[in-house]
Amino acid sequence: MNPLKLLSELTHDYAYVVHRQYQVLRSAADPTSYLQGTRRPVVILPGIYEDWRFMLPLVERLSASGHPVHVVPELRRNRDVIMDSATLVAGLLQQRDLRDAVIVAHSKGGLIGKQVLIDDAAAQATGGPVRVAHMVAINTPFAGSAYARYAIRRELREFSPTDALLQRFATILDINERITSIFSTVDPVVPDGSLLPGAHHNIRMPFLGHFRILADVRVLAIVDAIADAPPAVPSPVPLVE
């Protein structure tokens, strides 16, 4: 890619972050206002240092389409350990008795979501209900991020490719068929990419960046379609470009 174009795209991506975080600070959005709707329930899981309002464009799109949208305010800015966060999400699913829901996640949210799917499958094996039918993960570091090896902060080191949890995730492939991974062609935050072996869909978008993809109309349309009708019997398919 032309270096000037690369710099321009990265500038726009980080400008989007600044704008969205500013909008989050100004937002008076009430999570209960998105719980109405008769279509399949959706659970929103943001990335690290993001609260649920960072994904408000997706929340509003799904809510307008008739989906009751559930957020987890207790995640705050999503700095907690992935396993602890997954426990919070599982608690919400049980407390609200959600069934056949779709998780829509960004970045770290997809790792939390995979643990939720693993736990949900284990509960189903003992006769529990299907609480999560599918997950759409956007720019999730399923294989980690090489940059995390050098991170000082504990919450960032969780993304190291050598992290025990990520290595365990890499061995649990049957869950991947319940996941659609959408990712940018070039993601400077996740240099190792978000291609997920055995995923129901791997969808590479002609996009550069980690954040602006959340407001891309093509991605919004894909998420809306999957939330409306996630695959009932998953079967892995090749990469979609």
C-alpha positions in Angstrom: 0.0 0.0 0.0 1.1 3.5 -0.7 2.7 4.9 2.5 0.8 8.2 2.2 -2.5 6.3 1.8 -1.6 4.0 4.8 -0.9 7.1 6.9 -4.1 8.7 5.8 -6.2 5.6 6.7 -4.5 5.2 10.1 -5.1 8.8 10.8 -8.8 8.4 10.0 -9.0 5.3 12.1 -7.6 6.9 15.2 -9.6 10.1 14.6 -12.7 7.9 14.7 -11.6 6.5 18.1 -11.2 10.0 19.5 -14.6 11.0 18.1 -16.4 8.0 19.5 -14.8 8.2 22.9 -15.9 11.9 23.0 -19.4 10.9 22.0 -19.3 8.3 24.8 -18.5 10.9 27.3 -21.4 13.1 26.1 -23.8 10.2 25.7 -26.9 10.0 27.8 -27.9 6.7 26.2 -30.0 4.5 28.5 -29.3 0.8 28.1 -32.9 -0.1 29.0 -34.2 1.9 26.0 -32.8 -0.8 23.7 -34.5 -3.8 25.3 -37.7 -3.5 23.3 -38.2 -5.7 20.2 -39.6 -9.1 19.2 -36.7 -10.4 17.1 -33.7 -12.4 18.2 -31.9 -10.9 21.3 -28.5 -9.5 20.8 -25.7 -9.1 23.4 -23.1 -6.4 22.8 -19.5 -7.0 23.9 -17.1 -4.0 23.3 -13.3 -4.1 23.1 -10.7 -3.2 25.7 -10.9 0.4 27.0 -14.4 0.7 25.4 -17.7 0.7 27.2 -20.9 -0.4 25.4 -21.7 3.1 24.1 -18.5 2.9 21.9 -20.6 0.4 19.8 -23.7 2.6 19.7 -23.9 2.7 15.9 -24.4 -1.1 16.0 -26.7 -0.9 19.0 -29.0 1.6 17.3 -29.0 -0.3 14.0 -29.9 -3.6 15.7 -32.5 -1.9 17.9 -34.1 -0.1 15.0 -34.4 -3.5 13.2 -36.5 -4.9 16.1 -33.9 -6.7 18.1 -33.8 -6.3 21.9 -30.2 -5.3 22.5 -28.6 -6.2 25.8 -25.4 -4.6 27.1 -23.3 -5.3 30.1 -22.6 -2.0 31.9 -20.7 -4.0 34.6 -17.9 -4.5 32.1 -17.2 -0.8 32.4 -14.3 -0.1 30.1 -13.5 -3.7 29.7 -10.2 -3.9 31.5 -10.9 -7.0 33.6 -9.6 -10.5 33.0 -11.3 -12.3 30.1 -12.5 -15.2 32.3 -14.0 -12.8 34.9 -15.8 -10.8 32.1 -17.2 -14.0 30.6 -18.6 -14.9 34.0 -20.4 -11.5 34.1 -21.9 -12.1 30.6 -23.0 -15.6 31.5 -24.7 -14.1 34.6 -26.6 -11.7 32.5 -27.7 -14.4 30.1 -29.0 -16.5 33.0 -30.5 -13.6 34.9 -32.5 -12.4 31.9 -33.1 -16.0 30.7 -31.9 -15.2 27.2 -32.3 -17.9 24.7 -30.9 -18.3 21.1 -29.1 -14.9 21.4 -26.5 -13.5 19.1 -23.3 -12.0 20.5 -21.9 -9.0 18.6 -18.4 -8.3 19.7 -15.5 -6.0 18.9 -11.8 -7.0 19.5 -11.4 -8.3 23.1 -15.2 -8.7 23.3 -14.8 -11.6 20.8 -12.5 -13.4 23.2 -14.9 -13.0 26.1 -17.7 -14.2 23.7 -15.7 -17.3 22.8 -15.4 -18.3 26.5 -19.2 -17.7 26.9 -19.8 -20.0 23.9 -17.6 -22.7 25.4 -19.4 -22.5 28.7 -22.8 -22.4 27.0 -21.9 -25.6 25.0 -20.9 -27.3 28.3 -24.2 -26.3 29.9 -26.1 -27.6 26.8 -24.4 -31.0 27.2 -26.0 -31.4 30.6 -29.5 -30.4 29.4 -29.3 -26.6 29.6 -30.9 -24.3 27.0 -29.1 -22.8 24.0 -28.5 -19.3 25.3 -26.2 -18.2 22.5 -26.8 -19.3 18.9 -24.0 -17.5 17.2 -21.3 -14.8 17.6 -20.2 -12.1 15.2 -16.7 -11.0 16.2 -15.2 -7.9 14.6 -11.4 -7.6 14.5 -10.9 -10.0 17.3 -7.3 -11.2 18.1 -8.1 -14.9 18.2 -4.4 -15.7 17.8 -3.3 -12.8 20.0 -1.3 -9.8 19.0 2.5 -9.8 18.7 2.6 -6.3 20.3 1.1 -7.6 23.5 4.4 -9.5 24.3 5.9 -6.1 25.2 3.0 -4.6 27.0 3.5 -3.2 30.4 -0.1 -3.2 31.5 -1.6 -6.6 32.7 -4.8 -6.2 30.7 -2.8 -5.9 27.4 -0.5 -8.8 28.1 -3.6 -11.1 27.9 -3.4 -10.7 24.2 0.0 -12.2 23.9 0.1 -15.2 21.5 1.7 -17.2 24.4 -1.1 -16.4 26.9 -2.4 -19.7 28.3 -6.1 -18.8 27.7 -5.5 -18.0 24.0 -3.5 -21.2 23.6 -6.4 -23.1 25.1 -8.8 -21.4 22.8 -6.7 -22.5 19.8 -7.3 -26.1 20.8 -11.1 -25.7 21.0 -12.1 -25.7 17.3 -15.7 -27.1 17.4 -16.9 -23.8 19.0 -15.5 -21.9 16.0 -18.3 -23.1 13.7 -20.7 -20.9 15.8 -18.6 -17.8 15.1 -18.5 -15.4 12.1 -15.2 -13.4 12.1 -15.3 -10.1 10.3 -11.9 -8.3 10.0 -10.0 -5.6 8.2 -7.6 -6.4 5.4 -5.0 -4.5 7.4 -5.4 -4.2 11.2 -2.5 -2.3 12.9 -3.8 -3.3 16.3 -4.0 -7.1 15.5 -1.1 -7.6 13.1 -1.6 -11.4 13.2 -5.1 -11.0 11.8 -8.4 -12.4 12.9 -8.8 -15.4 10.6 -10.4 -18.1 12.7 -9.9 -21.7 11.7 -13.2 -23.6 11.3 -15.3 -20.5 11.6 -18.7 -20.5 10.0 -17.6 -17.5 8.0 -14.3 -15.6 7.8 -15.2 -12.3 6.1 -12.3 -10.1 5.1 -13.3 -6.5 4.5 -11.4 -4.2 2.1 -10.6 -1.9 5.0 -7.6 -0.6 6.9 -7.9 0.0 10.6 -9.2 -1.5 13.8 -12.1 0.8 14.8 -13.9 2.5 12.0 -15.1 -0.8 10.7 -17.7 -0.7 13.5 -19.5 2.1 11.6 -19.0 0.8 8.1 -22.4 0.4 6.4 -21.4 -3.0 4.8 -20.5 -4.4 8.2 -23.6 -3.1 9.8 -25.7 -4.8 7.1 -23.8 -8.1 7.6 -24.3 -8.0 11.4 -28.0 -7.1 11.0 -28.5 -10.1 8.6 -26.8 -12.6 10.9 -28.6 -11.3 14.0 -31.9 -11.8 12.2 -31.1 -15.4 11.0 -27.9 -17.0 12.4 -27.0 -20.3 10.9 -29.1 -23.1 12.6 -26.8 -25.9 11.6 -23.3 -24.4 11.3 -21.0 -25.6 8.5 -17.6 -24.0 7.9 -17.2 -22.2 4.6 -14.2 -20.7 2.8 -13.0 -17.2 3.3 -15.4 -14.6 1.9 -13.8 -11.5 0.3 
